[in-house]
Amino acid sequence: MSFPIDIVIPRLEKEVRGLEVPVVDLIAAQTQDPFKVLVATILSARTKDEVTAAAARRLFDRAATAQELAALSVAELEKLIYPVGFFRNKARYLNQLPEVLATRFQGAVPSSIEELITLPGVGRKTANLVRSVAFMLPAICVDTHVHRIMNIWGYVQTSTPLQTEMALREKLPQQYWLRINSLLVAFGQAVCRPVAPHCDICCISEHCPRLGVTPRKRNTRGRTAMSVGQHFLSWNVNGLRAAVGKGLLEVIASCNADIVALQEIKAQLDQLPKEVLELQGYRQFWHPAEKKGYAGTAVFSKIEPLQVYYGIGTEDIDREGRVLTLEFDDYYFINTYFPNAQPGLKRMDFKQHFNRAMLEYMNRLRQAKTVVLGGDLNVAHKEIDLARPKENRQNPGFSDEERAWMDTLLAAGYVDTFRQFCQDPGQYTWWSYRSNARERNIGWRIDYFVVDEASGARVRDAAIHSNIFGSDHCPVSIRFT
């Protein structure tokens, strides 16, 4: 049976309207300049969209034309575009680009695939993307999402992206060529993900043969609408000022969450970046640690709270800025950054003290209304929650004492919301910066949303956003009604 491409593509067009568009499409929507589209496309290779967006903004502030780009040295370019993937190579490509454009193409960006691939840093995928996005000319850009999803559908049977491009040129109706890349990138990042795809909420599930995939395991609650309820996001940013340079504000804008909880901000009030303080649409609440460059929490909320509580009334805990609570009509939102037990478990006594105080605090609040706790709990609860449990037994974050407290928390009537929806292994929220741990997915799940058991049905979805970079942690989120 042939795959119904003419049914599936229009349906996906409607589905992805509320999802993030790839950054190159976003830049193209903001400008008709092929030069900027070309540069953004070069930056975007092997780089997450939020990092690309931040780097492109910094670069275009200095060099919006090829002539201005020519005035920048390789060292200046490296500084402006860091931390995009392979930033040193890309800085060299960008340094060479103005001269090549001037000598071969009279300073203009060419529109043909054959000419585009002669430019520094431009391969066939980049050339197709520039041709389609910048010039709206027939081209099929095949990245990993297009190649993977087309094979999952059985629409093509190919081994490489180049083979997929050639097959699609023969088979795919030309009316879909220009849009297919951005469509499947958005769909592939949000739903048809490389690991544990969300087949349970897929709008084309009845047409998809699911060739070669293992869908995520999920408790049956029916399909969850992506727009149902309030959207809460929690992220340990490992330094607010560094995270801003890595695309934090772009992530907040694209996620459009109702409440954003940040941990480990490592900034005093007089050190907050101007662009953060000027962020539109959110009330901001800050609880920095007394010690400079350490811990601290913040909450951005579109919803006006009834009351804000800084700390829990325990002095040694509160001076580290680890708990910030917003009270709303029918729930408390607690943003928390649990202590790290430290190598040798040398801070275990303080962590256990914190654990006991937090549970007492949560129990006290839930007597009045629902409790929603989000943050970095600095513990992987079960063996499924880290890649190498045997090697990490009794290491900080996977000690018997810390795991036992998680048992106590859940036994006291609280719910680990992510495990309500997904029982798959390999779902992590933190990776060491060493040994390419994130690329190899050697990680830990230590960031959570927890709610009181009586309110568990109010959580309509829970997710880990491992495709968002900018910290050694990734964000986690829930939909809450």
CORGIBEL-V216673 format. One record per residue. N is the residue number from 1. RES is the residue in one letter. SS is DSSP state (H for helix, E for strand, L for the rest). D_FIRST is the distance of its C-alpha to the first C-alpha in whole Angstrom. Layout:
N;RES;SS;D_FIRST
N;RES;SS;D_FIRST
This chain:
1;M;L;0
2;S;L;4
3;F;L;7
4;P;L;9
5;I;H;12
6;D;H;14
7;I;H;14
8;V;H;15
9;I;H;17
10;P;H;20
11;R;H;19
12;L;H;20
13;E;H;23
14;K;H;25
15;E;H;24
16;V;H;26
17;R;H;29
18;G;H;31
19;L;L;30
20;E;L;32
21;V;L;31
22;P;L;32
23;V;H;36
24;V;H;35
25;D;H;34
26;L;H;36
27;I;H;39
28;A;H;38
29;A;H;38
30;Q;H;41
31;T;L;42
32;Q;L;42
33;D;L;43
34;P;H;41
35;F;H;44
36;K;H;43
37;V;H;39
38;L;H;40
39;V;H;42
40;A;H;40
41;T;H;37
42;I;H;39
43;L;H;40
44;S;H;37
45;A;L;36
46;R;L;35
47;T;L;37
48;K;L;36
49;D;H;36
50;E;H;39
51;V;H;41
52;T;H;40
53;A;H;41
54;A;H;45
55;A;H;45
56;A;H;44
57;R;H;47
58;R;H;50
59;L;H;49
60;F;H;49
61;D;H;52
62;R;H;54
63;A;L;52
64;A;L;50
65;T;L;50
66;A;H;50
67;Q;H;54
68;E;H;55
69;L;H;52
70;A;H;54
71;A;L;57
72;L;L;56
73;S;L;56
74;V;H;54
75;A;H;55
76;E;H;55
77;L;H;52
78;E;H;51
79;K;H;53
80;L;H;51
81;I;H;47
82;Y;L;48
83;P;L;46
84;V;L;43
85;G;L;41
86;F;L;43
87;F;H;45
88;R;H;48
89;N;H;46
90;K;H;44
91;A;H;48
92;R;H;49
93;Y;H;46
94;L;H;47
95;N;H;51
96;Q;H;50
97;L;H;48
98;P;H;50
99;E;H;52
100;V;H;49
101;L;H;48
102;A;H;52
103;T;H;52
104;R;H;49
105;F;H;47
106;Q;L;51
107;G;L;50
108;A;L;47
109;V;L;43
110;P;L;41
111;S;L;38
112;S;L;36
113;I;H;34
114;E;H;36
115;E;H;39
116;L;H;38
117;I;L;37
118;T;L;41
119;L;L;42
120;P;L;43
121;G;L;41
122;V;L;38
123;G;L;35
124;R;H;32
125;K;H;30
126;T;H;33
127;A;H;34
128;N;H;30
129;L;H;31
130;V;H;34
131;R;H;33
132;S;H;31
133;V;H;33
134;A;H;36
135;F;H;36
136;M;L;33
137;L;L;32
138;P;L;28
139;A;L;27
140;I;L;25
141;C;L;26
142;V;L;24
143;D;L;26
144;T;H;25
145;H;H;23
146;V;H;21
147;H;H;20
148;R;H;20
149;I;H;17
150;M;H;15
151;N;H;15
152;I;H;14
153;W;L;11
154;G;L;10
155;Y;L;10
156;V;L;13
157;Q;L;14
158;T;L;18
159;S;L;21
160;T;L;24
161;P;H;24
162;L;H;25
163;Q;H;22
164;T;H;20
165;E;H;22
166;M;H;22
167;A;H;18
168;L;H;18
169;R;H;21
170;E;H;19
171;K;H;15
172;L;L;16
173;P;L;18
174;Q;H;22
175;Q;H;22
176;Y;H;21
177;W;H;23
178;L;H;26
179;R;H;25
180;I;H;22
181;N;H;25
182;S;H;27
183;L;H;24
184;L;H;22
185;V;H;26
186;A;H;27
187;F;H;23
188;G;H;24
189;Q;H;27
190;A;H;27
191;V;L;24
192;C;L;21
193;R;L;24
194;P;L;25
195;V;L;26
196;A;L;25
197;P;L;23
198;H;L;24
199;C;H;20
200;D;H;22
201;I;H;23
202;C;L;20
203;C;L;19
204;I;L;16
205;S;L;15
206;E;L;13
207;H;L;10
208;C;L;11
209;P;L;10
210;R;L;14
211;L;L;14
212;G;L;17
213;V;L;19
214;T;L;22
215;P;L;22
216;R;L;26
217;K;L;27
218;R;L;29
219;N;L;31
220;T;L;29
221;R;L;31
222;G;L;28
223;R;L;26
224;T;L;29
225;A;L;30
226;M;L;31
227;S;L;34
228;V;L;35
229;G;L;39
230;Q;E;41
231;H;E;40
232;F;E;42
233;L;E;42
234;S;E;44
235;W;E;45
236;N;E;47
237;V;L;48
238;N;L;50
239;G;L;53
240;L;H;52
241;R;H;54
242;A;H;52
243;A;H;49
244;V;H;49
245;G;H;49
246;K;L;46
247;G;L;44
248;L;H;45
249;L;H;46
250;E;H;43
251;V;H;41
252;I;H;43
253;A;H;42
254;S;H;38
255;C;H;38
256;N;L;40
257;A;L;41
258;D;L;44
259;I;E;46
260;V;E;46
261;A;E;48
262;L;E;49
263;Q;E;51
264;E;L;53
265;I;L;54
266;K;L;57
267;A;L;59
268;Q;L;62
269;L;H;62
270;D;H;64
271;Q;H;61
272;L;L;58
273;P;L;57
274;K;H;57
275;E;H;54
276;V;H;53
277;L;H;56
278;E;L;55
279;L;L;51
280;Q;L;51
281;G;L;49
282;Y;L;51
283;R;E;54
284;Q;E;55
285;F;E;56
286;W;E;58
287;H;E;59
288;P;L;60
289;A;L;62
290;E;L;65
291;K;L;65
292;K;L;64
293;G;L;60
294;Y;L;59
295;A;L;57
296;G;L;57
297;T;E;54
298;A;E;53
299;V;E;51
300;F;E;50
301;S;E;50
302;K;L;49
303;I;L;50
304;E;L;54
305;P;L;55
306;L;L;58
307;Q;E;59
308;V;E;59
309;Y;E;60
310;Y;E;61
311;G;L;61
312;I;L;62
313;G;L;65
314;T;L;66
315;E;H;68
316;D;H;66
317;I;H;63
318;D;H;63
319;R;L;65
320;E;L;62
321;G;L;60
322;R;L;57
323;V;E;56
324;L;E;56
325;T;E;55
326;L;E;54
327;E;E;55
328;F;L;53
329;D;L;54
330;D;L;52
331;Y;E;51
332;Y;E;52
333;F;E;50
334;I;E;52
335;N;E;51
336;T;E;52
337;Y;E;53
338;F;L;54
339;P;L;56
340;N;L;55
341;A;L;57
342;Q;L;58
343;P;H;58
344;G;H;60
345;L;H;59
346;K;L;62
347;R;L;61
348;M;H;60
349;D;H;63
350;F;H;62
351;K;H;59
352;Q;H;60
353;H;H;62
354;F;H;59
355;N;H;57
356;R;H;60
357;A;H;61
358;M;H;57
359;L;H;56
360;E;H;60
361;Y;H;59
362;M;H;55
363;N;H;57
364;R;H;59
365;L;H;57
366;R;H;55
367;Q;L;58
368;A;L;57
369;K;L;54
370;T;E;50
371;V;E;50
372;V;E;48
373;L;E;48
374;G;E;46
375;G;E;47
376;D;E;48
377;L;L;49
378;N;L;50
379;V;L;48
380;A;L;45
381;H;L;45
382;K;L;43
383;E;H;42
384;I;H;39
385;D;H;40
386;L;E;41
387;A;L;40
388;R;L;43
389;P;H;45
390;K;H;47
391;E;H;48
392;N;H;49
393;R;L;51
394;Q;L;54
395;N;L;53
396;P;L;53
397;G;L;50
398;F;L;50
399;S;L;53
400;D;H;53
401;E;H;56
402;E;H;53
403;R;H;50
404;A;H;53
405;W;H;53
406;M;H;50
407;D;H;50
408;T;H;53
409;L;H;51
410;L;H;48
411;A;H;50
412;A;L;53
413;G;L;50
414;Y;E;48
415;V;E;44
416;D;E;42
417;T;H;39
418;F;H;37
419;R;H;37
420;Q;H;36
421;F;H;33
422;C;L;32
423;Q;L;33
424;D;L;31
425;P;L;33
426;G;L;34
427;Q;L;34
428;Y;L;38
429;T;L;40
430;W;E;43
431;W;E;43
432;S;L;46
433;Y;L;46
434;R;L;47
435;S;L;45
436;N;L;42
437;A;L;41
438;R;L;39
439;E;L;37
440;R;L;37
441;N;L;36
442;I;L;40
443;G;E;41
444;W;E;42
445;R;L;41
446;I;L;44
447;D;E;44
448;Y;E;43
449;F;E;43
450;V;E;45
451;V;E;46
452;D;E;48
453;E;H;46
454;A;H;47
455;S;H;45
456;G;H;42
457;A;H;40
458;R;H;41
459;V;E;39
460;R;E;35
461;D;E;34
462;A;E;35
463;A;E;34
464;I;E;35
465;H;E;35
466;S;L;35
467;N;L;34
468;I;L;37
469;F;L;40
470;G;L;44
471;S;L;45
472;D;L;45
473;H;E;43
474;C;L;40
475;P;E;40
476;V;E;39
477;S;E;39
478;I;E;38
479;R;E;38
480;F;E;40
481;T;L;41
